[in-house]
Amino acid sequence: MTETYGILSDLHEINTYLVSRTFQYLKDENVDGVILNGDIVGKRSVSNPVDYLAKILDIAKKSELETYVLPGSHEEFELFEPILNYFANKYKNIKNTRENKKIEKEEFDLIFLQGSDWRIGNAVKNGYSLQTENKTGVYDNEDGYICFTNMHDLEELVKNPESTILFSHVPAKFNGPETVDIAEFYEVKENFKIGNKIYRVGSVFPENVGYHFLTQGAPVEFKKENRGNEELKKIFEEIGITKNITGHFHESAGNANNLKNKKIKPKKYNSELFLNASYLEKRKLSIVSIDGEYVSYKHEKI
């Protein structure tokens, strides 16, 4: 039996009216669930992230749609986790994917991999880290708490790779101009200093920040390249993962490819699907349909 899921990621604290309208749209589409796939917060100048997350989860609660929540690059563990747990404990349709890493359906499995290999702001030391060095768990450090998720957990979680749909904020690394992990950014070529802050070789900035530095004469270079996670790609190949729904790289929202970097067209069922599903800050989202070992998608703009 086919099930459909609305995928929303990279909200970055957009107007809650748009989020409410999006949930209503998905409810009108009769989706079976919603995946909030990271970077729900991320612009503190707009609002308090705690209040904002609560407003989003309240919208999800009122929709009555089963909603699975994953943190990404911006979420801070000590701010994000208590609010999410409050809603998850009180309302059955809100799911903390740290507690619900695997959902076994009759014909397929949904698996959720939390966190990001690249984080920003306070989330660098107090966020959700996706990596391979530490065992999965919450660790105390001098800055508070950090939540590690080890990618190798997939080796135990995935029992039927051909009928597994993996949700993660970060995609694996591919090698193509229209794949899910294309990013546009500026990279520091030589150390430079502005005020009291030193920017070191290899540091990267979003396009708007990097361009500003460039206009100030800073030694930065524009780049456009595949920036997905290489270790995640290796694990996919070892296990046999063929379906992964992601976000993170805004420039790639709507891109879909197979393991051979070939573009996958919407509204057609395939046995492989790597999809950068959403950049809701720019009103982009996807609906994924699952029929056993086969999946299809359609990309929408609200």
Secondary structure as the mmCIF struct_conf table of DSSP 4:
data_model
#
loop_
_struct_conf.conf_type_id
_struct_conf.id
_struct_conf.beg_label_comp_id
_struct_conf.beg_label_asym_id
_struct_conf.beg_label_seq_id
_struct_conf.end_label_comp_id
_struct_conf.end_label_asym_id
_struct_conf.end_label_seq_id
STRN STRN1 GLU A 3 LEU A 8
BEND BEND1 GLU A 13 GLU A 13
HELX_RH_AL_P HELX_RH_AL_P1 THR A 16 ASP A 28
TURN_TY1_P TURN_TY1_P1 GLU A 29 ASN A 30
BEND BEND2 ASP A 32 ASP A 32
STRN STRN2 GLY A 33 ASN A 37
BEND BEND3 GLY A 38 GLY A 38
BEND BEND4 ILE A 40 ILE A 40
TURN_TY1_P TURN_TY1_P2 ARG A 44 VAL A 46
BEND BEND5 SER A 47 SER A 47
HELX_RH_AL_P HELX_RH_AL_P2 PRO A 49 SER A 63
TURN_TY1_P TURN_TY1_P3 GLU A 64 GLU A 64
STRN STRN3 THR A 67 LEU A 70
BEND BEND6 SER A 73 HIS A 74
HELX_RH_AL_P HELX_RH_AL_P3 PHE A 77 LYS A 90
TURN_TY1_P TURN_TY1_P4 LYS A 92 ASN A 93
STRN STRN4 ILE A 94 ASN A 96
TURN_TY1_P TURN_TY1_P5 THR A 97 GLU A 99
STRN STRN5 LYS A 102 GLU A 104
BEND BEND7 GLU A 106 GLU A 107
STRN STRN6 ASP A 109 LEU A 113
STRN STRN7 SER A 116 SER A 116
BEND BEND8 ASP A 117 TRP A 118
TURN_TY1_P TURN_TY1_P6 GLY A 121 ASN A 122
HELX_RH_AL_P HELX_RH_AL_P4 ALA A 123 ASN A 126
BEND BEND9 GLY A 127 GLY A 127
STRN STRN8 TYR A 128 GLN A 131
BEND BEND10 THR A 132 ASN A 134
BEND BEND11 THR A 136 THR A 136
STRN STRN9 GLY A 137 ASN A 141
TURN_TY1_P TURN_TY1_P7 GLU A 142 ASP A 143
STRN STRN10 GLY A 144 ASN A 150
HELX_RH_3T_P HELX_RH_3T_P1 MET A 151 ASP A 153
HELX_RH_AL_P HELX_RH_AL_P5 LEU A 154 LEU A 157
BEND BEND12 LYS A 159 LYS A 159
HELX_RH_3T_P HELX_RH_3T_P2 PRO A 161 SER A 163
STRN STRN11 THR A 164 SER A 168
BEND BEND13 HIS A 169 VAL A 170
HELX_LH_PP_P HELX_LH_PP_P1 PRO A 171 PRO A 171
STRN STRN12 ALA A 172 ALA A 172
HELX_LH_PP_P HELX_LH_PP_P2 LYS A 173 LYS A 173
BEND BEND14 GLY A 176 GLY A 176
TURN_TY1_P TURN_TY1_P8 PRO A 177 GLU A 178
BEND BEND15 THR A 179 THR A 179
TURN_TY1_P TURN_TY1_P9 VAL A 180 ASP A 181
STRN STRN13 ILE A 182 VAL A 188
BEND BEND16 LYS A 189 GLU A 190
STRN STRN14 PHE A 192 ILE A 194
TURN_TY1_P TURN_TY1_P10 GLY A 195 ASN A 196
STRN STRN15 LYS A 197 TYR A 199
TURN_TY1_P TURN_TY1_P11 VAL A 201 GLY A 202
STRN STRN16 VAL A 204 PRO A 206
HELX_RH_AL_P HELX_RH_AL_P6 GLU A 207 THR A 215
TURN_TY1_P TURN_TY1_P12 GLN A 216 GLY A 217
STRN STRN17 VAL A 220 ASN A 226
STRN STRN18 ASN A 229 ASN A 229
HELX_RH_AL_P HELX_RH_AL_P7 GLU A 230 ILE A 239
TURN_TY1_P TURN_TY1_P13 GLY A 240 GLY A 240
STRN STRN19 LYS A 243 THR A 246
HELX_RH_3T_P HELX_RH_3T_P3 HIS A 250 SER A 252
TURN_TY1_P TURN_TY1_P14 ALA A 253 GLY A 254
STRN STRN20 ALA A 256 ASN A 257
TURN_TY1_P TURN_TY1_P15 LEU A 259 LYS A 260
BEND BEND17 ASN A 261 ASN A 261
STRN STRN21 LYS A 263 LYS A 263
TURN_TY1_P TURN_TY1_P16 PRO A 266 LYS A 267
BEND BEND18 LYS A 268 LYS A 268
STRN STRN22 ASN A 270 ASN A 270
BEND BEND19 SER A 271 SER A 271
STRN STRN23 LEU A 273 ASN A 276
STRN STRN24 TYR A 279 TYR A 279
HELX_RH_3T_P HELX_RH_3T_P4 LEU A 280 LYS A 282
TURN_TY1_P TURN_TY1_P17 ARG A 283 ARG A 283
STRN STRN25 LYS A 284 ASP A 291
TURN_TY1_P TURN_TY1_P18 GLY A 292 GLU A 293
STRN STRN26 TYR A 294 LYS A 301
#
